[in-house]
C-alpha cells in the first residue's frame, strides 16, 4: 500500500555515510515537508528503517546517521539556522531558500512514474473560471500553499502573488480540499503531480478541469552541505542511494513510497528555478 500524500519526501528518507572528519560523531539529516499530512511520530519508524538500509548498502556502521523530521516551515528554518545539518531532504522552495547559505549540493533526484520533475496545477469546477485572472479574490485551497514566496517567484514565475491574488485556504489533506472544490465550497485547488495523478480514482474527477499548469520543476532528493561533507563521502552516498531501489529491503521501501529509482542530479537541474528564485522580486 502506497503512502500517496507523502510519497516524495517520505521516500527520500534515505541517508548517508560519514567521512573521516565526521566518522566518530556521525551525521545529521534534516527532513522538512512543509504542510504535509505526515506526523513527526509517524515518520520516525520509516526514516529509521531507510537509514539503516542505506547504512547497510554503503557499508557504514548502524546508527551513523541521526535524523529529524518536521512538517512545520518555521521549525525547519529554525533548525537550519541553529544547527545546520550535514544532509537535507527539503521541499524545492526550502532548497532554493537555503541553498547558498548552507552550500547545498544536490546528490540525487527521485524518479516517480518516469519523471524527475513536478508540475503544479490549478483546478476548478468545469465551466466556472477560465484563467488565473478570473480567480482574483477567490478561494484557493490545497496542501501546497505554505511556501508563498516559492509559489510567487517560481511556480507562478512572478505573474501574481498568491497571498494577494487569492483567499488562501491551506489544508494538509489535499483530498479534503478537492472534495470542497467539487461541492462548491472552494473556487480552486492547487495540486502537485502526485495529487493530480490520483484524480482519476475520485468520483467527481470528471467535474474538474485544469486552468493553469506551471512549468516542470525538478524534484529535490538528498542534498549535502559541501562545506561539511567531503566530496568522496558525497559520491559514496549518491552511489548507495542509486542501489536503494534495486533489490531487497530497499526495493520494498521504494515501492511503498512510489519511487522507481534515485538518479544522479544533473549539474544544471536547478538552474532555471534558481534563476527565478533570485531574479523574481
Secondary structure, 3 states (H helix, E strand, C coil): CCCCCCHHHHHCCCCCCCCCCCCCCCEEEEEECCCCCCCHHHHHHHHHHHHHHHHHHHCCCCCCEEEEEECCHHHHHHHHHHCCCCEEECCHHHHHHHCCCCCEEECEEEEECCECEECCEEEEECCCCCCHHHHCCCEEEECCCCCHHHHHHHHCCCCCCHHHHCEEEECCCHHHHHHHHHHCCCCEEEECHHHHHCHHHCCCHHHEEEEEECCCEECCCEEEECCCCCHHHHHHHHHHHHHCCCCHHHHHHHHHCCCCEEEECCCCCCHHHHHHHHHCC
